[in-house]
Amino acid sequence: MNKLIFTWDDDKNISNKRKHDISFEEAQTVFFDENAIEFDDPDHSINEERFILLGLNQSLKVLVVCHCYRKDDTEIRIITARKATKKEQIVYFRRLS
């Protein structure tokens, strides 16, 4: 398997940390959750195809990470990340049972 490469806008990372208390460094750990669920995000896929990933980070918090793939899917660009709502957490944990 190829190594995952993550990119993001540094200013957006700072504002995301301020707004949601989640850094993109923390958000990237969700991509290593074997049980993470990926959804298409057609509502935000205007200029590029975007996706939503719902999964656990290294601190065992369920996060929602909006991202896109670049460079023939070898690069993951993180767009935003936040803590999952209670409803989203239920979706994640129900999938495990």
Contacts in CASP RR format, 6 or more apart in sequence:
PFRMAT RR
TARGET T0000
AUTHOR 0000-0000-0000
METHOD contacts of the structure
MODEL  1
MNKLIFTWDDDKNISNKRKHDISFEEAQTVFFDENAIEFDDPDHSINEER
FILLGLNQSLKVLVVCHCYRKDDTEIRIITARKATKKEQIVYFRRLS
2 74 0 8 1.000
4 28 0 8 1.000
4 31 0 8 1.000
4 76 0 8 1.000
5 71 0 8 1.000
5 74 0 8 1.000
5 75 0 8 1.000
5 76 0 8 1.000
6 24 0 8 1.000
6 28 0 8 1.000
6 31 0 8 1.000
6 75 0 8 1.000
6 76 0 8 1.000
6 77 0 8 1.000
6 78 0 8 1.000
7 70 0 8 1.000
7 75 0 8 1.000
7 76 0 8 1.000
7 77 0 8 1.000
7 78 0 8 1.000
8 24 0 8 1.000
8 77 0 8 1.000
8 78 0 8 1.000
8 79 0 8 1.000
12 24 0 8 1.000
12 79 0 8 1.000
12 80 0 8 1.000
13 23 0 8 1.000
13 24 0 8 1.000
13 25 0 8 1.000
13 78 0 8 1.000
16 22 0 8 1.000
16 23 0 8 1.000
16 24 0 8 1.000
16 80 0 8 1.000
16 81 0 8 1.000
16 82 0 8 1.000
17 23 0 8 1.000
20 80 0 8 1.000
20 81 0 8 1.000
20 82 0 8 1.000
20 83 0 8 1.000
21 83 0 8 1.000
22 63 0 8 1.000
22 81 0 8 1.000
22 82 0 8 1.000
22 83 0 8 1.000
24 78 0 8 1.000
24 81 0 8 1.000
26 57 0 8 1.000
26 58 0 8 1.000
26 59 0 8 1.000
26 63 0 8 1.000
26 81 0 8 1.000
27 57 0 8 1.000
27 63 0 8 1.000
27 65 0 8 1.000
27 78 0 8 1.000
27 81 0 8 1.000
28 76 0 8 1.000
28 78 0 8 1.000
29 57 0 8 1.000
29 58 0 8 1.000
30 36 0 8 1.000
30 53 0 8 1.000
30 55 0 8 1.000
30 56 0 8 1.000
30 57 0 8 1.000
30 63 0 8 1.000
30 65 0 8 1.000
30 81 0 8 1.000
31 53 0 8 1.000
31 65 0 8 1.000
31 76 0 8 1.000
33 55 0 8 1.000
33 56 0 8 1.000
33 57 0 8 1.000
35 55 0 8 1.000
35 56 0 8 1.000
35 92 0 8 1.000
35 95 0 8 1.000
35 96 0 8 1.000
36 53 0 8 1.000
36 54 0 8 1.000
36 55 0 8 1.000
36 56 0 8 1.000
37 53 0 8 1.000
37 54 0 8 1.000
37 55 0 8 1.000
37 91 0 8 1.000
37 92 0 8 1.000
37 95 0 8 1.000
38 51 0 8 1.000
38 52 0 8 1.000
38 53 0 8 1.000
38 54 0 8 1.000
39 51 0 8 1.000
39 52 0 8 1.000
39 53 0 8 1.000
39 54 0 8 1.000
40 49 0 8 1.000
40 50 0 8 1.000
40 51 0 8 1.000
40 52 0 8 1.000
41 50 0 8 1.000
41 51 0 8 1.000
41 52 0 8 1.000
41 66 0 8 1.000
44 50 0 8 1.000
44 66 0 8 1.000
48 68 0 8 1.000
49 68 0 8 1.000
49 69 0 8 1.000
50 66 0 8 1.000
50 67 0 8 1.000
50 68 0 8 1.000
50 79 0 8 1.000
51 66 0 8 1.000
51 67 0 8 1.000
51 68 0 8 1.000
51 69 0 8 1.000
52 64 0 8 1.000
52 65 0 8 1.000
52 66 0 8 1.000
53 64 0 8 1.000
53 65 0 8 1.000
53 67 0 8 1.000
54 62 0 8 1.000
54 63 0 8 1.000
54 64 0 8 1.000
54 84 0 8 1.000
54 88 0 8 1.000
54 91 0 8 1.000
54 92 0 8 1.000
55 62 0 8 1.000
55 63 0 8 1.000
55 65 0 8 1.000
55 84 0 8 1.000
55 92 0 8 1.000
56 62 0 8 1.000
56 63 0 8 1.000
56 92 0 8 1.000
57 63 0 8 1.000
61 83 0 8 1.000
61 84 0 8 1.000
62 83 0 8 1.000
62 84 0 8 1.000
62 88 0 8 1.000
62 89 0 8 1.000
62 92 0 8 1.000
62 93 0 8 1.000
63 81 0 8 1.000
63 82 0 8 1.000
63 83 0 8 1.000
63 84 0 8 1.000
64 81 0 8 1.000
64 82 0 8 1.000
64 83 0 8 1.000
64 84 0 8 1.000
64 88 0 8 1.000
65 78 0 8 1.000
65 80 0 8 1.000
65 81 0 8 1.000
66 78 0 8 1.000
66 79 0 8 1.000
66 80 0 8 1.000
66 81 0 8 1.000
67 76 0 8 1.000
67 77 0 8 1.000
67 78 0 8 1.000
67 79 0 8 1.000
68 76 0 8 1.000
68 77 0 8 1.000
68 79 0 8 1.000
69 75 0 8 1.000
69 76 0 8 1.000
69 77 0 8 1.000
70 76 0 8 1.000
70 77 0 8 1.000
84 92 0 8 1.000
END
